[in-house]
């Protein structure tokens, strides 16, 4: 089993640290699909990573999408960029 598979199995069992580690690994790999999947599962760490990337790129639509997916901090970043 790969590190990803092991962490995924632990996360599926409800281990929050494993879920956060998955988000960190996905970010390190620049795996946006995995980060989006984790965000859809309600993972805050994935939201942090995606928000950081979108803010750096000044991608307002992406920040709105992340906010709409439930990560409120993305909306706050969006508001700051629009001011």
PDB file of N, CA, C and O in Angstrom:
ATOM      1  N   UNK A   1       0.840  -1.190   0.000  1.00  0.00           N
ATOM      2  CA  UNK A   1       0.000   0.000   0.000  1.00  0.00           C
ATOM      3  C   UNK A   1       0.880   1.247   0.000  1.00  0.00           C
ATOM      4  O   UNK A   1       1.916   1.283   0.665  1.00  0.00           O
ATOM      5  N   UNK A   2       0.470   2.253  -0.738  1.00  0.00           N
ATOM      6  CA  UNK A   2       1.200   3.511  -0.741  1.00  0.00           C
ATOM      7  C   UNK A   2       0.822   4.329   0.489  1.00  0.00           C
ATOM      8  O   UNK A   2      -0.155   4.024   1.174  1.00  0.00           O
ATOM      9  N   UNK A   3       1.599   5.362   0.758  1.00  0.00           N
ATOM     10  CA  UNK A   3       1.260   6.266   1.854  1.00  0.00           C
ATOM     11  C   UNK A   3      -0.143   6.822   1.662  1.00  0.00           C
ATOM     12  O   UNK A   3      -0.920   6.935   2.610  1.00  0.00           O
ATOM     13  N   UNK A   4      -0.452   7.168   0.411  1.00  0.00           N
ATOM     14  CA  UNK A   4      -1.780   7.730   0.120  1.00  0.00           C
ATOM     15  C   UNK A   4      -2.874   6.731   0.488  1.00  0.00           C
ATOM     16  O   UNK A   4      -3.848   7.084   1.153  1.00  0.00           O
ATOM     17  N   UNK A   5      -2.709   5.484   0.055  1.00  0.00           N
ATOM     18  CA  UNK A   5      -3.726   4.463   0.325  1.00  0.00           C
ATOM     19  C   UNK A   5      -3.888   4.216   1.815  1.00  0.00           C
ATOM     20  O   UNK A   5      -5.007   4.056   2.304  1.00  0.00           O
ATOM     21  N   UNK A   6      -2.780   4.185   2.533  1.00  0.00           N
ATOM     22  CA  UNK A   6      -2.830   3.970   3.984  1.00  0.00           C
ATOM     23  C   UNK A   6      -3.557   5.125   4.663  1.00  0.00           C
ATOM     24  O   UNK A   6      -4.438   4.914   5.497  1.00  0.00           O
ATOM     25  N   UNK A   7      -3.178   6.345   4.297  1.00  0.00           N
ATOM     26  CA  UNK A   7      -3.835   7.511   4.885  1.00  0.00           C
ATOM     27  C   UNK A   7      -5.309   7.570   4.510  1.00  0.00           C
ATOM     28  O   UNK A   7      -6.151   7.936   5.330  1.00  0.00           O
ATOM     29  N   UNK A   8      -5.621   7.209   3.259  1.00  0.00           N
ATOM     30  CA  UNK A   8      -7.017   7.215   2.816  1.00  0.00           C
ATOM     31  C   UNK A   8      -7.844   6.234   3.650  1.00  0.00           C
ATOM     32  O   UNK A   8      -8.963   6.545   4.057  1.00  0.00           O
ATOM     33  N   UNK A   9      -7.282   5.049   3.899  1.00  0.00           N
ATOM     34  CA  UNK A   9      -7.986   4.049   4.710  1.00  0.00           C
ATOM     35  C   UNK A   9      -8.220   4.571   6.123  1.00  0.00           C
ATOM     36  O   UNK A   9      -9.304   4.396   6.680  1.00  0.00           O
ATOM     37  N   UNK A  10      -7.221   5.202   6.695  1.00  0.00           N
ATOM     38  CA  UNK A  10      -7.375   5.768   8.043  1.00  0.00           C
ATOM     39  C   UNK A  10      -8.397   6.902   8.048  1.00  0.00           C
ATOM     40  O   UNK A  10      -9.214   7.007   8.963  1.00  0.00           O
ATOM     41  N   UNK A  11      -8.344   7.742   7.026  1.00  0.00           N
ATOM     42  CA  UNK A  11      -9.299   8.846   6.928  1.00  0.00           C
ATOM     43  C   UNK A  11     -10.722   8.321   6.795  1.00  0.00           C
ATOM     44  O   UNK A  11     -11.654   8.869   7.384  1.00  0.00           O
ATOM     45  N   UNK A  12     -10.880   7.260   6.021  1.00  0.00           N
ATOM     46  CA  UNK A  12     -12.205   6.667   5.840  1.00  0.00           C
ATOM     47  C   UNK A  12     -12.751   6.085   7.145  1.00  0.00           C
ATOM     48  O   UNK A  12     -13.960   5.923   7.310  1.00  0.00           O
ATOM     49  N   UNK A  13     -11.843   5.774   8.061  1.00  0.00           N
ATOM     50  CA  UNK A  13     -12.245   5.277   9.385  1.00  0.00           C
ATOM     51  C   UNK A  13     -12.524   6.422  10.357  1.00  0.00           C
ATOM     52  O   UNK A  13     -12.884   6.187  11.510  1.00  0.00           O
ATOM     53  N   UNK A  14     -12.356   7.665   9.890  1.00  0.00           N
ATOM     54  CA  UNK A  14     -12.666   8.819  10.714  1.00  0.00           C
ATOM     55  C   UNK A  14     -11.466   9.495  11.349  1.00  0.00           C
ATOM     56  O   UNK A  14     -11.634  10.368  12.200  1.00  0.00           O
ATOM     57  N   UNK A  15     -10.271   9.116  10.959  1.00  0.00           N
ATOM     58  CA  UNK A  15      -9.066   9.711  11.517  1.00  0.00           C
ATOM     59  C   UNK A  15      -8.834  11.077  10.875  1.00  0.00           C
ATOM     60  O   UNK A  15      -8.467  11.171   9.703  1.00  0.00           O
ATOM     61  N   UNK A  16      -9.056  12.146  11.668  1.00  0.00           N
ATOM     62  CA  UNK A  16      -8.951  13.506  11.130  1.00  0.00           C
ATOM     63  C   UNK A  16      -7.510  13.879  10.790  1.00  0.00           C
ATOM     64  O   UNK A  16      -7.277  14.599   9.819  1.00  0.00           O
ATOM     65  N   UNK A  17      -6.549  13.408  11.563  1.00  0.00           N
ATOM     66  CA  UNK A  17      -5.151  13.708  11.263  1.00  0.00           C
ATOM     67  C   UNK A  17      -4.747  13.100   9.925  1.00  0.00           C
ATOM     68  O   UNK A  17      -3.987  13.705   9.168  1.00  0.00           O
ATOM     69  N   UNK A  18      -5.249  11.916   9.636  1.00  0.00           N
ATOM     70  CA  UNK A  18      -4.959  11.282   8.345  1.00  0.00           C
ATOM     71  C   UNK A  18      -5.579  12.091   7.215  1.00  0.00           C
ATOM     72  O   UNK A  18      -4.970  12.249   6.157  1.00  0.00           O
ATOM     73  N   UNK A  19      -6.776  12.601   7.432  1.00  0.00           N
ATOM     74  CA  UNK A  19      -7.444  13.412   6.413  1.00  0.00           C
ATOM     75  C   UNK A  19      -6.641  14.684   6.144  1.00  0.00           C
ATOM     76  O   UNK A  19      -6.468  15.084   4.992  1.00  0.00           O
ATOM     77  N   UNK A  20      -6.152  15.318   7.213  1.00  0.00           N
ATOM     78  CA  UNK A  20      -5.335  16.520   7.038  1.00  0.00           C
ATOM     79  C   UNK A  20      -4.029  16.189   6.325  1.00  0.00           C
ATOM     80  O   UNK A  20      -3.569  16.964   5.486  1.00  0.00           O
ATOM     81  N   UNK A  21      -3.434  15.059   6.648  1.00  0.00           N
ATOM     82  CA  UNK A  21      -2.189  14.657   5.995  1.00  0.00           C
ATOM     83  C   UNK A  21      -2.417  14.393   4.510  1.00  0.00           C
ATOM     84  O   UNK A  21      -1.555  14.697   3.686  1.00  0.00           O
ATOM     85  N   UNK A  22      -3.577  13.827   4.165  1.00  0.00           N
ATOM     86  CA  UNK A  22      -3.924  13.630   2.754  1.00  0.00           C
ATOM     87  C   UNK A  22      -3.942  14.971   2.024  1.00  0.00           C
ATOM     88  O   UNK A  22      -3.431  15.088   0.910  1.00  0.00           O
ATOM     89  N   UNK A  23      -4.534  15.979   2.661  1.00  0.00           N
ATOM     90  CA  UNK A  23      -4.585  17.303   2.038  1.00  0.00           C
ATOM     91  C   UNK A  23      -3.178  17.858   1.854  1.00  0.00           C
ATOM     92  O   UNK A  23      -2.871  18.455   0.822  1.00  0.00           O
ATOM     93  N   UNK A  24      -2.329  17.661   2.854  1.00  0.00           N
ATOM     94  CA  UNK A  24      -0.946  18.143   2.742  1.00  0.00           C
ATOM     95  C   UNK A  24      -0.211  17.434   1.603  1.00  0.00           C
ATOM     96  O   UNK A  24       0.511  18.067   0.832  1.00  0.00           O
ATOM     97  N   UNK A  25      -0.398  16.131   1.505  1.00  0.00           N
ATOM     98  CA  UNK A  25       0.247  15.381   0.422  1.00  0.00           C
ATOM     99  C   UNK A  25      -0.254  15.825  -0.948  1.00  0.00           C
ATOM    100  O   UNK A  25       0.528  16.002  -1.882  1.00  0.00           O
ATOM    101  N   UNK A  26      -1.559  16.000  -1.052  1.00  0.00           N
ATOM    102  CA  UNK A  26      -2.132  16.444  -2.325  1.00  0.00           C
ATOM    103  C   UNK A  26      -1.588  17.814  -2.708  1.00  0.00           C
ATOM    104  O   UNK A  26      -1.303  18.069  -3.878  1.00  0.00           O
ATOM    105  N   UNK A  27      -1.443  18.694  -1.721  1.00  0.00           N
ATOM    106  CA  UNK A  27      -0.892  20.020  -1.999  1.00  0.00           C
ATOM    107  C   UNK A  27       0.561  19.911  -2.442  1.00  0.00           C
ATOM    108  O   UNK A  27       0.967  20.579  -3.392  1.00  0.00           O
ATOM    109  N   UNK A  28       1.342  19.083  -1.770  1.00  0.00           N
ATOM    110  CA  UNK A  28       2.750  18.896  -2.147  1.00  0.00           C
ATOM    111  C   UNK A  28       2.873  18.387  -3.577  1.00  0.00           C
ATOM    112  O   UNK A  28       3.798  18.760  -4.299  1.00  0.00           O
ATOM    113  N   UNK A  29       1.949  17.544  -3.978  1.00  0.00           N
ATOM    114  CA  UNK A  29       1.956  16.973  -5.332  1.00  0.00           C
ATOM    115  C   UNK A  29       1.288  17.886  -6.350  1.00  0.00           C
ATOM    116  O   UNK A  29       1.273  17.585  -7.544  1.00  0.00           O
ATOM    117  N   UNK A  30       0.739  18.994  -5.883  1.00  0.00           N
ATOM    118  CA  UNK A  30      -0.067  19.882  -6.727  1.00  0.00           C
ATOM    119  C   UNK A  30      -1.222  19.130  -7.374  1.00  0.00           C
ATOM    120  O   UNK A  30      -1.575  19.380  -8.527  1.00  0.00           O
ATOM    121  N   UNK A  31      -1.802  18.209  -6.617  1.00  0.00           N
ATOM    122  CA  UNK A  31      -2.919  17.390  -7.094  1.00  0.00           C
ATOM    123  C   UNK A  31      -4.231  18.095  -6.760  1.00  0.00           C
ATOM    124  O   UNK A  31      -4.846  17.840  -5.724  1.00  0.00           O
ATOM    125  N   UNK A  32      -4.642  18.981  -7.655  1.00  0.00           N
ATOM    126  CA  UNK A  32      -5.843  19.770  -7.411  1.00  0.00           C
ATOM    127  C   UNK A  32      -7.110  18.915  -7.392  1.00  0.00           C
ATOM    128  O   UNK A  32      -8.057  19.229  -6.671  1.00  0.00           O
ATOM    129  N   UNK A  33      -7.131  17.848  -8.173  1.00  0.00           N
ATOM    130  CA  UNK A  33      -8.299  16.959  -8.151  1.00  0.00           C
ATOM    131  C   UNK A  33      -8.475  16.348  -6.770  1.00  0.00           C
ATOM    132  O   UNK A  33      -9.589  16.291  -6.250  1.00  0.00           O
ATOM    133  N   UNK A  34      -7.381  15.891  -6.176  1.00  0.00           N
ATOM    134  CA  UNK A  34      -7.457  15.297  -4.835  1.00  0.00           C
ATOM    135  C   UNK A  34      -7.856  16.349  -3.807  1.00  0.00           C
ATOM    136  O   UNK A  34      -8.665  16.075  -2.920  1.00  0.00           O
ATOM    137  N   UNK A  35      -7.296  17.546  -3.920  1.00  0.00           N
ATOM    138  CA  UNK A  35      -7.674  18.614  -2.986  1.00  0.00           C
ATOM    139  C   UNK A  35      -9.152  18.949  -3.106  1.00  0.00           C
ATOM    140  O   UNK A  35      -9.835  19.136  -2.100  1.00  0.00           O
ATOM    141  N   UNK A  36      -9.644  19.025  -4.334  1.00  0.00           N
ATOM    142  CA  UNK A  36     -11.069  19.306  -4.529  1.00  0.00           C
ATOM    143  C   UNK A  36     -11.939  18.195  -3.963  1.00  0.00           C
ATOM    144  O   UNK A  36     -12.985  18.458  -3.370  1.00  0.00           O
ATOM    145  N   UNK A  37     -11.515  16.976  -4.144  1.00  0.00           N
ATOM    146  CA  UNK A  37     -12.254  15.832  -3.593  1.00  0.00           C
ATOM    147  C   UNK A  37     -12.301  15.921  -2.066  1.00  0.00           C
ATOM    148  O   UNK A  37     -13.349  15.703  -1.458  1.00  0.00           O
ATOM    149  N   UNK A  38     -11.169  16.239  -1.460  1.00  0.00           N
ATOM    150  CA  UNK A  38     -11.118  16.369  -0.008  1.00  0.00           C
ATOM    151  C   UNK A  38     -11.971  17.546   0.463  1.00  0.00           C
ATOM    152  O   UNK A  38     -12.636  17.454   1.495  1.00  0.00           O
ATOM    153  N   UNK A  39     -11.957  18.642  -0.280  1.00  0.00           N
ATOM    154  CA  UNK A  39     -12.809  19.783   0.063  1.00  0.00           C
ATOM    155  C   UNK A  39     -14.275  19.374   0.022  1.00  0.00           C
ATOM    156  O   UNK A  39     -15.051  19.747   0.902  1.00  0.00           O
ATOM    157  N   UNK A  40     -14.653  18.616  -0.988  1.00  0.00           N
ATOM    158  CA  UNK A  40     -16.037  18.135  -1.090  1.00  0.00           C
ATOM    159  C   UNK A  40     -16.421  17.263   0.099  1.00  0.00           C
ATOM    160  O   UNK A  40     -17.596  17.167   0.453  1.00  0.00           O
ATOM    161  N   UNK A  41     -15.421  16.625   0.716  1.00  0.00           N
ATOM    162  CA  UNK A  41     -15.659  15.800   1.900  1.00  0.00           C
ATOM    163  C   UNK A  41     -15.654  16.634   3.179  1.00  0.00           C
ATOM    164  O   UNK A  41     -15.813  16.102   4.278  1.00  0.00           O
ATOM    165  N   UNK A  42     -15.470  17.941   3.028  1.00  0.00           N
ATOM    166  CA  UNK A  42     -15.509  18.829   4.177  1.00  0.00           C
ATOM    167  C   UNK A  42     -14.174  19.040   4.865  1.00  0.00           C
ATOM    168  O   UNK A  42     -14.128  19.503   6.005  1.00  0.00           O
ATOM    169  N   UNK A  43     -13.090  18.707   4.187  1.00  0.00           N
ATOM    170  CA  UNK A  43     -11.770  18.842   4.799  1.00  0.00           C
ATOM    171  C   UNK A  43     -11.315  20.294   4.785  1.00  0.00           C
ATOM    172  O   UNK A  43     -11.135  20.896   3.725  1.00  0.00           O
ATOM    173  N   UNK A  44     -11.131  20.849   5.986  1.00  0.00           N
ATOM    174  CA  UNK A  44     -10.717  22.246   6.133  1.00  0.00           C
ATOM    175  C   UNK A  44      -9.310  22.479   5.594  1.00  0.00           C
ATOM    176  O   UNK A  44      -9.047  23.514   4.982  1.00  0.00           O
ATOM    177  N   UNK A  45      -8.407  21.533   5.815  1.00  0.00           N
ATOM    178  CA  UNK A  45      -7.020  21.709   5.364  1.00  0.00           C
ATOM    179  C   UNK A  45      -6.979  21.839   3.846  1.00  0.00           C
ATOM    180  O   UNK A  45      -6.216  22.645   3.313  1.00  0.00           O
ATOM    181  N   UNK A  46      -7.789  21.058   3.152  1.00  0.00           N
ATOM    182  CA  UNK A  46      -7.845  21.173   1.692  1.00  0.00           C
ATOM    183  C   UNK A  46      -8.339  22.566   1.302  1.00  0.00           C
ATOM    184  O   UNK A  46      -7.842  23.165   0.347  1.00  0.00           O
ATOM    185  N   UNK A  47      -9.315  23.074   2.045  1.00  0.00           N
ATOM    186  CA  UNK A  47      -9.800  24.424   1.794  1.00  0.00           C
ATOM    187  C   UNK A  47      -8.714  25.458   1.984  1.00  0.00           C
ATOM    188  O   UNK A  47      -8.626  26.418   1.217  1.00  0.00           O
ATOM    189  N   UNK A  48      -7.880  25.272   3.005  1.00  0.00           N
ATOM    190  CA  UNK A  48      -6.766  26.193   3.249  1.00  0.00           C
ATOM    191  C   UNK A  48      -5.807  26.201   2.061  1.00  0.00           C
ATOM    192  O   UNK A  48      -5.420  27.259   1.563  1.00  0.00           O
ATOM    193  N   UNK A  49      -5.432  25.001   1.618  1.00  0.00           N
ATOM    194  CA  UNK A  49      -4.485  24.899   0.504  1.00  0.00           C
ATOM    195  C   UNK A  49      -5.060  25.506  -0.776  1.00  0.00           C
ATOM    196  O   UNK A  49      -4.385  26.270  -1.466  1.00  0.00           O
ATOM    197  N   UNK A  50      -6.294  25.163  -1.083  1.00  0.00           N
ATOM    198  CA  UNK A  50      -6.916  25.680  -2.298  1.00  0.00           C
ATOM    199  C   UNK A  50      -7.079  27.190  -2.243  1.00  0.00           C
ATOM    200  O   UNK A  50      -6.882  27.878  -3.244  1.00  0.00           O
ATOM    201  N   UNK A  51      -7.440  27.705  -1.070  1.00  0.00           N
ATOM    202  CA  UNK A  51      -7.604  29.147  -0.908  1.00  0.00           C
ATOM    203  C   UNK A  51      -6.277  29.862  -1.089  1.00  0.00           C
ATOM    204  O   UNK A  51      -6.216  30.896  -1.755  1.00  0.00           O
ATOM    205  N   UNK A  52      -5.224  29.329  -0.510  1.00  0.00           N
ATOM    206  CA  UNK A  52      -3.893  29.932  -0.650  1.00  0.00           C
ATOM    207  C   UNK A  52      -3.494  29.995  -2.119  1.00  0.00           C
ATOM    208  O   UNK A  52      -2.996  31.016  -2.592  1.00  0.00           O
ATOM    209  N   UNK A  53      -3.718  28.892  -2.841  1.00  0.00           N
ATOM    210  CA  UNK A  53      -3.362  28.851  -4.261  1.00  0.00           C
ATOM    211  C   UNK A  53      -4.193  29.857  -5.071  1.00  0.00           C
ATOM    212  O   UNK A  53      -3.659  30.581  -5.911  1.00  0.00           O
ATOM    213  N   UNK A  54      -5.488  29.892  -4.810  1.00  0.00           N
ATOM    214  CA  UNK A  54      -6.372  30.793  -5.552  1.00  0.00           C
ATOM    215  C   UNK A  54      -6.064  32.253  -5.231  1.00  0.00           C
ATOM    216  O   UNK A  54      -6.096  33.103  -6.120  1.00  0.00           O
ATOM    217  N   UNK A  55      -5.768  32.547  -3.972  1.00  0.00           N
ATOM    218  CA  UNK A  55      -5.440  33.924  -3.591  1.00  0.00           C
ATOM    219  C   UNK A  55      -4.151  34.367  -4.266  1.00  0.00           C
ATOM    220  O   UNK A  55      -4.063  35.494  -4.754  1.00  0.00           O
ATOM    221  N   UNK A  56      -3.150  33.494  -4.300  1.00  0.00           N
ATOM    222  CA  UNK A  56      -1.874  33.837  -4.942  1.00  0.00           C
ATOM    223  C   UNK A  56      -2.072  34.138  -6.423  1.00  0.00           C
ATOM    224  O   UNK A  56      -1.402  35.002  -6.988  1.00  0.00           O
ATOM    225  N   UNK A  57      -2.998  33.416  -7.041  1.00  0.00           N
ATOM    226  CA  UNK A  57      -3.285  33.613  -8.467  1.00  0.00           C
ATOM    227  C   UNK A  57      -4.334  34.702  -8.704  1.00  0.00           C
ATOM    228  O   UNK A  57      -4.641  35.047  -9.845  1.00  0.00           O
ATOM    229  N   UNK A  58      -4.882  35.241  -7.596  1.00  0.00           N
ATOM    230  CA  UNK A  58      -5.973  36.225  -7.668  1.00  0.00           C
ATOM    231  C   UNK A  58      -7.130  35.698  -8.508  1.00  0.00           C
ATOM    232  O   UNK A  58      -7.735  36.422  -9.299  1.00  0.00           O
ATOM    233  N   UNK A  59      -7.417  34.408  -8.310  1.00  0.00           N
ATOM    234  CA  UNK A  59      -8.484  33.725  -9.046  1.00  0.00           C
ATOM    235  C   UNK A  59      -9.795  33.880  -8.273  1.00  0.00           C
ATOM    236  O   UNK A  59     -10.130  33.059  -7.419  1.00  0.00           O
ATOM    237  N   UNK A  60     -10.518  34.934  -8.586  1.00  0.00           N
ATOM    238  CA  UNK A  60     -11.743  35.255  -7.860  1.00  0.00           C
ATOM    239  C   UNK A  60     -12.820  34.194  -8.026  1.00  0.00           C
ATOM    240  O   UNK A  60     -13.534  33.880  -7.073  1.00  0.00           O
ATOM    241  N   UNK A  61     -12.941  33.648  -9.207  1.00  0.00           N
ATOM    242  CA  UNK A  61     -13.957  32.614  -9.431  1.00  0.00           C
ATOM    243  C   UNK A  61     -13.648  31.361  -8.615  1.00  0.00           C
ATOM    244  O   UNK A  61     -14.554  30.726  -8.075  1.00  0.00           O
ATOM    245  N   UNK A  62     -12.381  31.012  -8.530  1.00  0.00           N
ATOM    246  CA  UNK A  62     -12.000  29.836  -7.743  1.00  0.00           C
ATOM    247  C   UNK A  62     -12.253  30.087  -6.257  1.00  0.00           C
ATOM    248  O   UNK A  62     -12.723  29.198  -5.548  1.00  0.00           O
ATOM    249  N   UNK A  63     -11.946  31.279  -5.790  1.00  0.00           N
ATOM    250  CA  UNK A  63     -12.233  31.600  -4.394  1.00  0.00           C
ATOM    251  C   UNK A  63     -13.731  31.516  -4.107  1.00  0.00           C
ATOM    252  O   UNK A  63     -14.137  31.040  -3.047  1.00  0.00           O
ATOM    253  N   UNK A  64     -14.548  31.976  -5.046  1.00  0.00           N
ATOM    254  CA  UNK A  64     -15.998  31.874  -4.866  1.00  0.00           C
ATOM    255  C   UNK A  64     -16.432  30.412  -4.821  1.00  0.00           C
ATOM    256  O   UNK A  64     -17.268  30.032  -4.002  1.00  0.00           O
ATOM    257  N   UNK A  65     -15.863  29.598  -5.701  1.00  0.00           N
ATOM    258  CA  UNK A  65     -16.205  28.184  -5.727  1.00  0.00           C
ATOM    259  C   UNK A  65     -15.830  27.508  -4.408  1.00  0.00           C
ATOM    260  O   UNK A  65     -16.604  26.716  -3.870  1.00  0.00           O
ATOM    261  N   UNK A  66     -14.652  27.822  -3.894  1.00  0.00           N
ATOM    262  CA  UNK A  66     -14.204  27.224  -2.631  1.00  0.00           C
ATOM    263  C   UNK A  66     -15.115  27.672  -1.498  1.00  0.00           C
ATOM    264  O   UNK A  66     -15.479  26.874  -0.634  1.00  0.00           O
ATOM    265  N   UNK A  67     -15.482  28.940  -1.503  1.00  0.00           N
ATOM    266  CA  UNK A  67     -16.407  29.454  -0.497  1.00  0.00           C
ATOM    267  C   UNK A  67     -17.761  28.752  -0.589  1.00  0.00           C
ATOM    268  O   UNK A  67     -18.339  28.359   0.424  1.00  0.00           O
ATOM    269  N   UNK A  68     -18.253  28.600  -1.808  1.00  0.00           N
ATOM    270  CA  UNK A  68     -19.539  27.920  -2.017  1.00  0.00           C
ATOM    271  C   UNK A  68     -19.489  26.460  -1.567  1.00  0.00           C
ATOM    272  O   UNK A  68     -20.509  25.882  -1.191  1.00  0.00           O
ATOM    273  N   UNK A  69     -18.297  25.873  -1.611  1.00  0.00           N
ATOM    274  CA  UNK A  69     -18.136  24.481  -1.180  1.00  0.00           C
ATOM    275  C   UNK A  69     -18.118  24.359   0.341  1.00  0.00           C
ATOM    276  O   UNK A  69     -18.082  23.254   0.883  1.00  0.00           O
ATOM    277  N   UNK A  70     -18.143  25.508   1.027  1.00  0.00           N
ATOM    278  CA  UNK A  70     -18.257  25.461   2.482  1.00  0.00           C
ATOM    279  C   UNK A  70     -17.056  25.948   3.262  1.00  0.00           C
ATOM    280  O   UNK A  70     -17.074  25.937   4.493  1.00  0.00           O
ATOM    281  N   UNK A  71     -16.015  26.375   2.573  1.00  0.00           N
ATOM    282  CA  UNK A  71     -14.839  26.883   3.276  1.00  0.00           C
ATOM    283  C   UNK A  71     -14.966  28.401   3.349  1.00  0.00           C
ATOM    284  O   UNK A  71     -14.596  29.108   2.412  1.00  0.00           O
ATOM    285  N   UNK A  72     -15.490  28.896   4.468  1.00  0.00           N
ATOM    286  CA  UNK A  72     -15.852  30.305   4.620  1.00  0.00           C
ATOM    287  C   UNK A  72     -14.667  31.259   4.492  1.00  0.00           C
ATOM    288  O   UNK A  72     -14.829  32.385   4.021  1.00  0.00           O
ATOM    289  N   UNK A  73     -13.495  30.827   4.900  1.00  0.00           N
ATOM    290  CA  UNK A  73     -12.329  31.701   4.826  1.00  0.00           C
ATOM    291  C   UNK A  73     -12.031  32.131   3.393  1.00  0.00           C
ATOM    292  O   UNK A  73     -11.491  33.215   3.172  1.00  0.00           O
ATOM    293  N   UNK A  74     -12.374  31.300   2.427  1.00  0.00           N
ATOM    294  CA  UNK A  74     -12.182  31.672   1.025  1.00  0.00           C
ATOM    295  C   UNK A  74     -13.040  32.889   0.688  1.00  0.00           C
ATOM    296  O   UNK A  74     -12.612  33.762  -0.067  1.00  0.00           O
ATOM    297  N   UNK A  75     -14.233  32.948   1.238  1.00  0.00           N
ATOM    298  CA  UNK A  75     -15.090  34.104   1.031  1.00  0.00           C
ATOM    299  C   UNK A  75     -14.501  35.360   1.637  1.00  0.00           C
ATOM    300  O   UNK A  75     -14.619  36.445   1.070  1.00  0.00           O
ATOM    301  N   UNK A  76     -13.859  35.212   2.805  1.00  0.00           N
ATOM    302  CA  UNK A  76     -13.223  36.360   3.450  1.00  0.00           C
ATOM    303  C   UNK A  76     -12.045  36.867   2.612  1.00  0.00           C
ATOM    304  O   UNK A  76     -11.854  38.075   2.471  1.00  0.00           O
ATOM    305  N   UNK A  77     -11.268  35.949   2.064  1.00  0.00           N
ATOM    306  CA  UNK A  77     -10.152  36.334   1.193  1.00  0.00           C
ATOM    307  C   UNK A  77     -10.695  37.018  -0.057  1.00  0.00           C
ATOM    308  O   UNK A  77     -10.147  38.023  -0.510  1.00  0.00           O
ATOM    309  N   UNK A  78     -11.758  36.476  -0.603  1.00  0.00           N
ATOM    310  CA  UNK A  78     -12.383  37.074  -1.779  1.00  0.00           C
ATOM    311  C   UNK A  78     -12.828  38.502  -1.493  1.00  0.00           C
ATOM    312  O   UNK A  78     -12.590  39.406  -2.294  1.00  0.00           O
ATOM    313  N   UNK A  79     -13.469  38.700  -0.357  1.00  0.00           N
ATOM    314  CA  UNK A  79     -13.920  40.038   0.026  1.00  0.00           C
ATOM    315  C   UNK A  79     -12.747  41.013   0.130  1.00  0.00           C
ATOM    316  O   UNK A  79     -12.846  42.155  -0.316  1.00  0.00           O
ATOM    317  N   UNK A  80     -11.629  40.558   0.724  1.00  0.00           N
ATOM    318  CA  UNK A  80     -10.451  41.422   0.846  1.00  0.00           C
ATOM    319  C   UNK A  80      -9.889  41.790  -0.526  1.00  0.00           C
ATOM    320  O   UNK A  80      -9.477  42.928  -0.750  1.00  0.00           O
ATOM    321  N   UNK A  81      -9.876  40.823  -1.440  1.00  0.00           N
ATOM    322  CA  UNK A  81      -9.358  41.111  -2.776  1.00  0.00           C
ATOM    323  C   UNK A  81     -10.254  42.060  -3.548  1.00  0.00           C
ATOM    324  O   UNK A  81      -9.776  42.810  -4.399  1.00  0.00           O
ATOM    325  N   UNK A  82     -11.541  42.036  -3.263  1.00  0.00           N
ATOM    326  CA  UNK A  82     -12.488  42.899  -3.968  1.00  0.00           C
ATOM    327  C   UNK A  82     -12.511  44.312  -3.404  1.00  0.00           C
ATOM    328  O   UNK A  82     -12.996  45.233  -4.062  1.00  0.00           O
ATOM    329  N   UNK A  83     -11.993  44.496  -2.195  1.00  0.00           N
ATOM    330  CA  UNK A  83     -11.971  45.848  -1.582  1.00  0.00           C
ATOM    331  C   UNK A  83     -10.938  46.729  -2.206  1.00  0.00           C
ATOM    332  O   UNK A  83     -10.792  47.886  -1.810  1.00  0.00           O
TER     333      UNK A  83
END
